[in-house]
């Protein structure tokens, strides 16, 4: 997924604030200020993301991505089915098929 940089968001925020300052129509000012506020919120999110304080994946998305990765690993080594199930159970990812380490089918 592609994200806007904080710098680009701040530039857009400033651009829309300038449009609001130069607008002769109240409605144009209102829309430009709303756009500037939205770009400001996007810039804050981008700054957090760029600082590394927030993961771009939710826990559910991370679990799904892990499940796909584990399935890809199993596809490369089909003789390792039991180990793959154990890794999935240990990771907390949702099991789709196979058996748990104690032999319970899933």
Residue pairs with C-beta under 8 A, 6 or more apart in sequence:
1 56
3 46
3 49
3 56
4 42
4 46
5 46
5 50
6 43
6 46
6 47
6 50
9 39
9 40
9 42
9 43
9 46
10 39
10 40
10 43
12 35
12 39
13 36
13 39
13 40
13 43
14 36
16 32
16 33
16 35
16 36
16 39
17 32
17 33
17 36
19 28
19 32
20 28
20 29
20 32
20 33
20 36
23 29
23 32
45 54
48 54
49 56
55 62
57 65
63 91
63 92
63 93
63 94
64 93
64 94
66 91
66 93
67 88
67 93
67 94
67 96
70 84
70 87
70 88
70 91
70 93
71 84
73 80
73 84
74 80
74 81
74 84
81 98
82 99
82 101
84 98
85 95
85 98
85 99
85 100
85 101
85 106
86 101
88 95
88 98
89 95
89 100
89 101
95 106
96 106
97 106
98 105
98 106
99 105
99 106
100 106
